[in-house]
Amino acid sequence: MKKGIKNRLVWSYLLLIIFTVAVFETIILSALFIYYQQGIKQTLRDQGAMFISFYEQELMDERFEDNAGQYLSRYRFLVNAHVQLVGPDGTIMAETHNSGQSNLLRKEDVQTGIKGETGYSSAKMNGEKTLSASVPLSTGDGNTGVIRLTTSMTQLNEVFTKNAVLLLSVGGVVICLALVVSFFLAFTITRPVSFITKAAEQMAAGEFSTRITREKDDEIGRLADTLNFMAQQVQKHEQIKNEFIASVSHDLRTPLTSVKGWAVTLHSMADDTFFKEGLEIISNESDRLTTMVSDLLDLSSLSSGRLTFSFDKVPLHSLVIETVQQLKPRAKRDGITLSINQGLMPSIHGADTMFKINGDKNRLKQVLVNLIDNALKFTPVGGKIMVNLEKDGQEVILSIDDNGIGIDQSQLEAVKDKFVKGKSKGAGTGLGLAICEEIIQKHSGSFVLESEPGKGTSAVIRLPLYTATFYN
């Protein structure tokens, strides 16, 4: 996920490191440039001071200006620089190289030097950066002028560039290491969070036996402990609830059987129409209560894992045909056409298309009866229900389609939850579809409802195919 915690942590760490490295490298490079520049200034100033010291007597005897060129040519400077001797009025008295200039009074460093202080200035000459230093030629009576030394900054820039590249390379390595460390640190945080999220999703799906392994004694570890404790408590309460439902369901079956039996017995003995109608109502309601109790018991057993399945090779097509034939009389009474696709019926060559799966025949029939019963309930007179069976790779797809009243999209997923009833007239206890889904999940399959209000509903079941063989 692009906006997950891991990405945010990595970018936070990385941007912090990049900012820190950029600030420190800027400071270091600036200090390094100033240091090199100050070194050149110091060298030029020292060379000027040594020249003045060497000709101190001439300066004091006021013979310097007349023989400036001679003094300059005889002195050996220890630095590669263009040296100029400039008078108090800015006039060049002598220079080591012809500059083509006669007066330097407008130069900033010369003005500072004439005032008695060493002056510096930077300029660009023939596309090359230069640094000039003007050292006062001081005597006892005043300032005789300045000695101006100008040197190229090319060598300084080369040395500075090499050091800058080295520092930037080090900074790049630091950033790469920071990126790796950031991923590692983010992973140590997001990895347990991912495990907790996955476990929480399983718990939300009803798998309360899921437990989260605690890796560290920190906030995430305590969160894992809290979720484990919550799942343990929910599992405990779920077990108590299932045991209560199972106990109540068992206890209710005996009196309901008695009520049903006596209602049928009295109905056969009664002559009064009023009493017969009342006994029929009692009998029908007893059947409804018995169905509800059976659903509760099945759901409780499925949820707690106590319900056993007897798996075997089941020819699904035969089971579908058998169930449809069983429910056709009811569909005919309700004025509804219940049919199966031709692929399930014997072909003109007398062969059956067999779809065998590994399943519990009775439980699968329970699912079929429940789904077709729902379709019959919510399909009006004149409606149609079609049962389809087809192969898709290593799966068999069973679908029950009707053109009934349909289900609103807002209720489509919720109707498969326990005790959730549809808003349509005739909705049952809200357990049938939940039981169907539990049974299909036990068969490693999937159960999906597709519907559109006013156009009908399609219940689609996918089951892993054991074999698909054609028998003669």
C-alpha positions as CSV (number, residue, x, y, z in Angstrom):
1,M,0.0,0.0,0.0
2,K,1.4,3.2,-1.1
3,K,0.2,5.3,1.9
4,G,0.9,2.7,4.6
5,I,2.8,3.1,7.8
6,K,5.9,1.5,6.3
7,N,6.2,4.1,3.5
8,R,5.5,6.9,5.9
9,L,8.2,5.8,8.3
10,V,10.8,5.2,5.6
11,W,10.2,8.6,4.0
12,S,10.2,10.3,7.4
13,Y,13.5,8.7,8.4
14,L,15.0,9.3,5.0
15,L,13.9,12.9,4.7
16,L,15.3,13.6,8.1
17,I,18.6,12.0,7.3
18,I,18.8,13.8,3.9
19,F,18.0,17.2,5.5
20,T,20.6,16.6,8.3
21,V,23.3,15.5,5.8
22,A,22.5,18.4,3.5
23,V,22.8,20.9,6.4
24,F,26.1,19.4,7.7
25,E,27.7,19.1,4.2
26,T,26.7,22.7,3.5
27,I,28.3,23.9,6.7
28,I,31.4,21.7,6.1
29,L,31.9,22.8,2.5
30,S,31.4,26.4,3.4
31,A,33.9,26.2,6.2
32,L,36.3,24.3,3.9
33,F,36.1,27.0,1.2
34,I,36.6,29.7,3.8
35,Y,39.6,27.8,5.2
36,Y,41.2,27.4,1.8
37,Q,40.5,31.0,0.9
38,Q,41.9,32.3,4.2
39,G,45.0,30.2,3.6
40,I,45.6,31.9,0.2
41,K,45.0,35.3,1.7
42,Q,47.4,34.6,4.5
43,T,50.0,33.4,2.0
44,L,49.6,36.6,-0.1
45,R,49.7,38.8,3.0
46,D,52.9,37.0,4.3
47,Q,54.6,37.4,0.9
48,G,53.8,41.1,0.9
49,A,55.0,41.5,4.4
50,M,58.3,39.7,3.7
51,F,58.9,41.9,0.7
52,I,58.3,45.0,2.8
53,S,60.5,43.7,5.5
54,F,63.3,43.0,3.0
55,Y,63.2,46.6,1.7
56,E,62.4,48.3,4.9
57,Q,65.5,50.5,4.9
58,E,64.8,51.6,1.3
59,L,61.3,52.6,2.2
60,M,62.6,54.6,5.2
61,D,65.2,56.4,3.1
62,E,62.5,57.3,0.5
63,R,64.5,55.7,-2.3
64,F,61.9,53.0,-2.9
65,E,59.7,54.8,-5.5
66,D,62.7,55.7,-7.8
67,N,64.0,52.1,-7.9
68,A,60.7,50.2,-7.5
69,G,61.1,48.2,-10.7
70,Q,64.6,47.2,-9.8
71,Y,63.6,46.1,-6.3
72,L,60.7,44.1,-7.7
73,S,62.7,42.3,-10.3
74,R,65.4,41.3,-7.8
75,Y,63.1,39.8,-5.2
76,R,62.1,36.2,-5.5
77,F,58.5,35.5,-4.4
78,L,57.6,32.1,-3.1
79,V,54.1,32.1,-4.6
80,N,52.9,32.2,-8.2
81,A,51.3,35.6,-8.3
82,H,51.2,38.8,-10.4
83,V,52.9,41.4,-8.2
84,Q,52.3,45.2,-8.6
85,L,53.8,48.1,-6.7
86,V,51.2,50.8,-6.5
87,G,51.8,54.4,-5.3
88,P,49.7,56.4,-2.9
89,D,47.7,57.9,-5.8
90,G,47.0,54.4,-7.3
91,T,49.7,54.7,-10.0
92,I,51.5,51.4,-10.9
93,M,55.2,51.9,-10.1
94,A,56.2,48.4,-11.2
95,E,54.8,45.0,-11.9
96,T,56.0,41.5,-12.7
97,H,53.7,41.2,-15.8
98,N,52.3,43.8,-18.0
99,S,48.6,44.2,-17.2
100,G,48.0,47.1,-19.5
101,Q,46.7,49.2,-16.7
102,S,48.3,52.4,-15.3
103,N,46.2,53.3,-12.2
104,L,44.5,50.9,-9.7
105,L,43.0,53.5,-7.4
106,R,39.5,52.3,-8.1
107,K,40.3,48.8,-6.9
108,E,38.7,48.0,-3.6
109,D,41.7,46.2,-2.1
110,V,44.0,49.0,-3.2
111,Q,41.9,51.7,-1.6
112,T,41.9,49.7,1.7
113,G,45.7,49.2,1.4
114,I,46.4,52.9,0.9
115,K,44.4,53.6,4.1
116,G,46.9,51.4,6.0
117,E,45.1,48.1,6.2
118,T,45.5,45.0,4.1
119,G,42.7,44.8,1.6
120,Y,41.3,41.9,-0.4
121,S,39.2,41.6,-3.5
122,S,38.0,38.9,-5.9
123,A,37.6,39.4,-9.7
124,K,37.4,37.5,-12.9
125,M,40.2,37.9,-15.4
126,N,40.1,36.3,-18.8
127,G,37.3,33.9,-17.6
128,E,39.4,32.9,-14.6
129,K,38.7,33.8,-10.9
130,T,41.4,35.6,-9.1
131,L,42.1,36.9,-5.6
132,S,44.1,40.0,-4.9
133,A,45.7,41.2,-1.6
134,S,47.1,44.7,-1.2
135,V,49.6,45.2,1.7
136,P,50.5,48.7,2.8
137,L,54.1,49.9,2.1
138,S,54.3,51.7,5.4
139,T,57.2,53.9,6.6
140,G,57.7,55.9,9.6
141,D,56.4,59.0,8.0
142,G,53.3,57.4,6.3
143,N,52.1,55.2,3.6
144,T,54.3,55.0,0.5
145,G,51.8,52.9,-1.4
146,V,50.9,49.2,-1.5
147,I,52.2,45.9,-2.8
148,R,49.5,44.1,-4.6
149,L,49.6,40.4,-5.2
150,T,47.1,38.7,-7.5
151,T,46.8,34.9,-7.8
152,S,44.5,32.5,-9.7
153,M,41.8,30.6,-7.8
154,T,41.9,27.7,-10.2
155,Q,44.0,25.5,-8.1
156,L,41.9,26.3,-5.0
157,N,38.7,25.5,-6.9
158,E,40.2,22.1,-8.1
159,V,41.1,21.1,-4.6
160,F,37.8,22.3,-3.2
161,T,35.9,20.4,-5.9
162,K,37.7,17.2,-5.1
163,N,37.0,17.6,-1.4
164,A,33.4,18.5,-2.2
165,V,32.9,15.4,-4.4
166,L,34.4,13.3,-1.6
167,L,32.1,14.8,1.0
168,L,29.1,14.4,-1.3
169,S,30.0,10.8,-1.9
170,V,30.2,10.2,1.8
171,G,26.8,11.9,2.2
172,G,25.4,9.7,-0.6
173,V,26.7,6.5,1.2
174,V,25.2,7.8,4.5
175,I,21.8,8.4,2.8
176,C,21.9,4.9,1.2
177,L,22.7,3.4,4.6
178,A,20.0,5.5,6.1
179,L,17.5,4.1,3.5
180,V,18.4,0.6,4.4
181,V,18.2,1.3,8.1
182,S,14.9,3.1,7.6
183,F,13.4,0.0,5.8
184,F,14.7,-2.2,8.5
185,L,13.2,-0.1,11.3
186,A,10.0,0.3,9.4
187,F,9.8,-3.4,8.8
188,T,10.3,-4.1,12.6
189,I,7.2,-2.0,13.2
190,T,5.0,-2.9,10.3
191,R,5.7,-6.6,10.3
192,P,4.0,-7.3,13.7
193,V,1.3,-4.8,12.7
194,S,0.6,-6.8,9.6
195,F,0.4,-10.0,11.6
196,I,-2.0,-8.3,14.1
197,T,-4.1,-7.0,11.2
198,K,-4.3,-10.4,9.5
199,A,-5.2,-12.1,12.9
200,A,-7.8,-9.4,13.6
201,E,-9.4,-10.0,10.2
202,Q,-9.6,-13.8,11.0
203,M,-11.1,-13.0,14.4
204,A,-13.6,-10.7,12.7
205,A,-14.5,-13.6,10.4
206,G,-15.3,-15.8,13.4
207,E,-12.0,-17.7,13.8
208,F,-11.6,-16.9,17.5
209,S,-9.1,-19.7,18.0
210,T,-6.5,-17.5,16.2
211,R,-3.7,-16.2,18.4
212,I,-1.0,-13.6,17.8
213,T,2.6,-14.4,18.7
214,R,4.1,-11.7,20.9
215,E,7.5,-10.8,19.7
216,K,8.6,-7.8,21.9
217,D,7.5,-6.3,25.2
218,D,6.3,-3.0,23.7
219,E,3.1,-1.2,22.8
220,I,2.6,-3.6,19.8
221,G,3.2,-6.6,22.1
222,R,0.7,-5.3,24.5
223,L,-1.8,-4.8,21.7
224,A,-1.3,-8.4,20.6
225,D,-1.9,-9.6,24.2
226,T,-5.1,-7.5,24.3
227,L,-6.4,-9.0,21.1
228,N,-5.5,-12.5,22.2
229,F,-7.4,-11.9,25.5
230,M,-10.4,-10.5,23.6
231,A,-10.5,-13.5,21.3
232,Q,-10.2,-15.9,24.3
233,Q,-13.1,-14.2,26.0
234,V,-15.2,-14.1,22.8
235,Q,-14.4,-17.8,22.2
236,K,-15.4,-18.6,25.7
237,H,-18.7,-16.7,25.4
238,E,-19.4,-18.2,22.0
239,Q,-18.9,-21.7,23.5
240,I,-21.3,-20.9,26.3
241,K,-23.8,-19.6,23.8
242,N,-23.5,-22.6,21.5
243,E,-23.9,-25.0,24.5
244,F,-26.9,-23.0,25.7
245,I,-28.5,-23.1,22.2
246,A,-27.8,-26.8,21.8
247,S,-29.2,-27.6,25.3
248,V,-32.4,-25.5,24.7
249,S,-32.8,-27.0,21.2
250,H,-32.6,-30.5,22.5
251,D,-35.0,-29.7,25.3
252,L,-37.5,-28.1,23.0
253,R,-37.7,-31.0,20.5
254,T,-39.5,-33.4,22.9
255,P,-42.4,-31.0,23.8
256,L,-42.7,-29.8,20.2
257,T,-43.0,-33.4,19.0
258,S,-45.7,-34.0,21.6
259,V,-47.6,-30.9,20.6
260,K,-47.4,-31.9,16.9
261,G,-48.5,-35.5,17.7
262,W,-51.5,-34.4,19.8
263,A,-52.5,-31.8,17.3
264,V,-52.6,-34.4,14.5
265,T,-54.4,-36.9,16.7
266,L,-57.0,-34.4,17.9
267,H,-57.5,-33.1,14.3
268,S,-58.4,-36.6,13.2
269,M,-60.9,-37.0,16.0
270,A,-62.5,-33.5,15.9
271,D,-65.7,-32.8,13.9
272,D,-66.0,-29.1,14.6
273,T,-64.6,-27.0,11.8
274,F,-63.4,-24.3,14.1
275,F,-61.4,-26.8,16.3
276,K,-59.9,-28.3,13.1
277,E,-58.7,-25.0,11.9
278,G,-57.2,-24.2,15.3
279,L,-55.5,-27.6,15.4
280,E,-54.1,-27.1,11.9
281,I,-52.6,-23.8,13.0
282,I,-51.1,-25.5,16.0
283,S,-49.6,-28.2,13.8
284,N,-48.2,-25.8,11.3
285,E,-46.7,-23.6,14.0
286,S,-45.2,-26.7,15.6
287,D,-43.6,-27.6,12.3
288,R,-42.2,-24.0,12.0
289,L,-40.8,-24.2,15.6
290,T,-39.3,-27.6,14.9
291,T,-37.6,-26.3,11.8
292,M,-36.3,-23.2,13.8
293,V,-35.0,-25.5,16.6
294,S,-33.3,-27.8,14.0
295,D,-31.7,-24.7,12.4
296,L,-30.5,-23.4,15.7
297,L,-29.1,-26.8,16.6
298,D,-27.3,-27.2,13.3
299,L,-25.9,-23.7,13.4
300,S,-24.7,-24.2,17.0
301,S,-23.1,-27.5,16.0
302,L,-21.4,-26.1,12.9
303,S,-20.1,-23.0,14.8
304,S,-18.6,-25.2,17.6
305,G,-17.3,-27.8,15.3
306,R,-19.3,-30.6,16.9
307,L,-21.3,-31.4,13.7
308,T,-19.7,-34.3,11.9
309,F,-19.6,-34.7,8.2
310,S,-19.5,-38.0,6.3
311,F,-17.5,-37.2,3.1
312,D,-17.8,-39.5,0.1
313,K,-17.8,-39.3,-3.7
314,V,-21.1,-37.5,-4.4
315,P,-22.5,-37.3,-8.0
316,L,-23.7,-33.8,-7.7
317,H,-25.9,-33.9,-10.8
318,S,-27.9,-36.8,-9.5
319,L,-28.4,-35.1,-6.1
320,V,-29.6,-31.9,-7.9
321,I,-32.1,-33.9,-10.1
322,E,-33.3,-35.8,-7.0
323,T,-33.9,-32.6,-5.0
324,V,-35.6,-30.7,-7.9
325,Q,-37.9,-33.7,-8.5
326,Q,-38.8,-33.7,-4.8
327,L,-39.7,-30.0,-4.8
328,K,-41.5,-29.9,-8.1
329,P,-44.9,-30.7,-6.7
330,R,-44.7,-27.8,-4.3
331,A,-43.6,-25.5,-7.1
332,K,-46.5,-26.7,-9.2
333,R,-49.0,-25.9,-6.4
334,D,-47.5,-22.4,-6.1
335,G,-47.8,-21.8,-9.8
336,I,-44.0,-21.6,-10.3
337,T,-41.9,-23.4,-13.0
338,L,-39.0,-25.2,-11.4
339,S,-36.6,-26.7,-14.0
340,I,-33.0,-27.8,-14.5
341,N,-30.7,-27.1,-17.4
342,Q,-30.6,-29.7,-20.1
343,G,-26.9,-30.6,-19.3
344,L,-28.1,-32.4,-16.2
345,M,-30.6,-34.5,-17.9
346,P,-29.8,-37.7,-19.9
347,S,-28.7,-36.8,-23.4
348,I,-30.2,-38.2,-26.6
349,H,-27.3,-40.8,-26.6
350,G,-28.4,-42.0,-23.2
351,A,-25.3,-40.8,-21.3
352,D,-25.3,-38.8,-18.1
353,T,-22.9,-36.0,-17.5
354,M,-21.5,-36.8,-14.0
355,F,-20.0,-34.1,-11.7
356,K,-18.5,-35.9,-8.8
357,I,-17.3,-34.0,-5.7
358,N,-16.0,-35.0,-2.3
359,G,-18.8,-34.1,0.0
360,D,-21.5,-35.0,2.5
361,K,-24.6,-35.9,0.5
362,N,-27.1,-35.1,3.2
363,R,-25.6,-31.7,4.1
364,L,-25.4,-30.8,0.4
365,K,-29.0,-31.7,0.0
366,Q,-29.9,-29.6,3.0
367,V,-28.2,-26.6,1.2
368,L,-30.1,-27.3,-2.1
369,V,-33.5,-27.7,-0.3
370,N,-32.9,-24.4,1.6
371,L,-31.9,-22.4,-1.4
372,I,-34.7,-23.7,-3.6
373,D,-37.2,-23.2,-0.8
374,N,-36.1,-19.6,-0.5
375,A,-36.5,-19.1,-4.3
376,L,-40.0,-20.6,-4.1
377,K,-40.9,-18.3,-1.2
378,F,-39.9,-15.1,-3.0
379,T,-40.9,-15.9,-6.5
380,P,-44.5,-14.8,-7.4
381,V,-47.0,-17.0,-9.3
382,G,-46.0,-17.5,-12.9
383,G,-42.3,-17.1,-12.0
384,K,-39.5,-19.4,-13.0
385,I,-36.6,-21.0,-11.1
386,M,-33.7,-22.6,-13.0
387,V,-31.1,-24.8,-11.5
388,N,-27.8,-24.9,-13.4
389,L,-24.7,-27.0,-13.1
390,E,-21.5,-26.5,-15.1
391,K,-17.7,-27.2,-14.9
392,D,-15.2,-24.4,-14.6
393,G,-11.6,-25.8,-14.6
394,Q,-11.2,-27.8,-11.4
395,E,-14.5,-26.5,-9.9
396,V,-18.1,-27.2,-10.4
397,I,-20.5,-24.3,-10.4
398,L,-24.0,-24.8,-9.1
399,S,-26.4,-21.8,-9.5
400,I,-30.1,-21.4,-8.6
401,D,-31.7,-18.5,-10.5
402,D,-35.1,-17.1,-10.0
403,N,-37.0,-14.1,-11.4
404,G,-38.6,-13.2,-8.0
405,I,-38.6,-10.0,-6.0
406,G,-34.9,-9.9,-5.5
407,I,-32.8,-8.5,-2.6
408,D,-31.7,-4.9,-2.1
409,Q,-27.9,-4.3,-2.6
410,S,-27.6,-2.9,0.9
411,Q,-28.9,-6.3,2.3
412,L,-27.2,-8.6,-0.1
413,E,-24.2,-9.5,2.0
414,A,-25.9,-9.1,5.4
415,V,-28.6,-11.7,4.7
416,K,-26.0,-14.5,5.0
417,D,-25.2,-13.5,8.5
418,K,-26.7,-15.3,11.5
419,F,-30.1,-14.1,12.6
420,V,-30.3,-11.5,9.8
421,K,-33.7,-11.6,8.1
422,G,-34.7,-10.0,4.9
423,K,-37.3,-7.2,4.9
424,S,-39.5,-9.0,2.5
425,K,-42.7,-10.7,3.6
426,G,-42.1,-14.4,4.2
427,A,-38.6,-14.0,5.5
428,G,-37.6,-16.8,7.8
429,T,-35.5,-17.0,11.0
430,G,-32.4,-15.6,9.4
431,L,-30.5,-18.9,9.9
432,G,-30.9,-20.8,6.7
433,L,-28.4,-18.9,4.5
434,A,-25.9,-18.8,7.4
435,I,-26.1,-22.6,7.7
436,C,-25.7,-22.9,4.0
437,E,-22.6,-20.9,4.0
438,E,-21.1,-22.8,6.9
439,I,-21.8,-26.1,5.1
440,I,-20.3,-24.9,1.8
441,Q,-17.2,-23.6,3.7
442,K,-16.8,-27.1,5.3
443,H,-16.7,-28.4,1.7
444,S,-13.9,-25.9,0.8
445,G,-16.3,-24.0,-1.5
446,S,-17.7,-20.6,-1.8
447,F,-21.3,-19.2,-1.7
448,V,-22.3,-15.9,-3.3
449,L,-25.6,-14.2,-3.7
450,E,-26.2,-12.0,-6.8
451,S,-29.5,-10.1,-6.9
452,E,-31.3,-7.1,-8.3
453,P,-34.6,-5.9,-6.8
454,G,-37.5,-6.7,-9.1
455,K,-35.5,-8.9,-11.4
456,G,-34.6,-11.9,-9.2
457,T,-31.8,-13.6,-7.3
458,S,-29.0,-16.0,-8.2
459,A,-27.4,-18.2,-5.6
460,V,-24.0,-19.3,-6.9
461,I,-22.0,-22.2,-5.2
462,R,-18.5,-23.2,-6.3
463,L,-17.1,-26.6,-5.1
464,P,-13.9,-28.3,-5.9
465,L,-14.4,-31.0,-8.5
466,Y,-13.3,-34.5,-7.5
467,T,-13.8,-36.1,-11.0
468,A,-15.8,-35.4,-14.1
469,T,-16.4,-38.6,-16.0
470,F,-18.8,-39.6,-18.7
471,Y,-20.6,-42.9,-18.1
472,N,-22.4,-44.9,-20.8
